Amino acid sequence: MFLLVVAVAVVSMASCRASPLSVRVSPQASHQDRLKAAHALLAHSPLIDGHNDLPWNLRQLLHNKLESFNLSRDLTNEDPWRTTPSSHTDLPRLRKGQVAAQFWSVRVPCEAQYLNTVQVLLEQVDVVKRMVAASAGNTALARSSTEVVALFERGTVASLVGVEGGHGLAGSMGVLRSLYDLGVRYITLTHDCHTPWAESAESNGAAPNTAGLTPFGKEMILEMNRLGVMIDLSHTSAATSRDVLATSRAPVIFSHAAARALCPNTRNIPDDILTALADNGGLVMVSFSSDLLTCGRAATINDVIAHINHVRTMAGVDYVGIGAGYDGITSTPKDLPDVTCYPLLFAELLRDATWSLQDLKKLAGLNLLRVLARAEQVRDELSGERPSEEIIPIHDIDSRWPCRYKFTSLPPLTHT
């Protein structure tokens, strides 16, 4: 019933934005006619991208100083953005690409693990919130599926926050809960490094990983369920993904990944996990990174479509979405150079008669809205449960994290 309400909300908002697309354009239609149909479809139903690394570029290029930066400006002719190969995003281009909602990735380098990782992570959350506030009226922070829908109705781009890399939590349930209060709505369990409680895919030629989640890691998953934080399995090992699927009470996502059957990068998803994802009700948001699409060969729009179709074949059309990874990749597919290009992708998909209009709306964003709404429903179902007070076992971190305050048992204080 809850999911039906979300679906009805999406349908009702369409009447506020555009008249319903009554006839599917012929697969034999011209490119211009298909592109016109794609624009109409995305005006009628929201496009939600699962992953964009602009916040990290803000740190690397501007040290998070935003006095000379405004997301509402066209950055293509501004320094340092015009000469940066991984600069693909600003609000004018997001609007041209008809992006209704964007998850901004906040992350810290793996080298910061066991050091000042929480500080750096909070600074990245802060820069996203300041970036959004500076473009009020054009974009706004969204914390729920209903807020995404409401902003789409108003014609405002929704900004959502996802943490990339569980090492940013410093093994703390309290940090996890604080991040949720700050607006974080998904957490990628690992990045390019293991955490003490979850194993990374480590796409560096290392031997296959088999450790998966620790018992504390499983407690982290359940606490994310209790909060309503979506669990992102991008960058995790296959063992971790399988452990999470066996543990989570809510659907999971891959915010930016692709199919291992088409590119044997360890970051990509094996077919058995794609199939299991359908049972979980989760979602794969297909990346536009050439490293994941073609294992480094120059990628094209057809490679993106091949991965989308493979996920659809193995999991189903209800479990595929888009997580391009712009501003975090330097090699984009031909014809998809930046965030303006999503309508081109949908125009190309309209050449395939097996994609119905409703299927394309699911791919664009309805699938993500469903997963986010279900995470919220699980949160509400678990509202009577107490917050987890589990502490990461000291033997998991002691030798690797010596420079920290260590609590010890002390005698009662005496007053003089």
Secondary structure, DSSP 8 states (H G I E B T S, - for coil): -HHHHHHHHHHHHHHHHS----S---TTS-HHHHHHHHHHHHHHS--EEEEE-HHHHHHHHHTT--TT--TTS--TTSTTGGG-TT----HHHHHHTT--EEEEEEE--GGGTTTTHHHHHHHHHHHHHHHHHTTBTTEEE--SHHHHHHHHHHT-EEEEEEEE-GGGGTT-HHHHHHHHHTTEEEEES-SSS--SSS-B--TTT---------HHHHHHHHHHHHHT-EEE-TTB-HHHHHHHHHH-SS-EEEEEE-BTTTS--TTSB-HHHHHHHHHHT-EEEE---HHHHSTTS--BHHHHHHHHHHHHHHT-GGGEEE---BTS-S---BT--SGGGHHHHHHHHTT-TTS-HHHHHIIIIIHHHHHHHHHHHHHHHTTTS--------GGGTTTT--SS------------
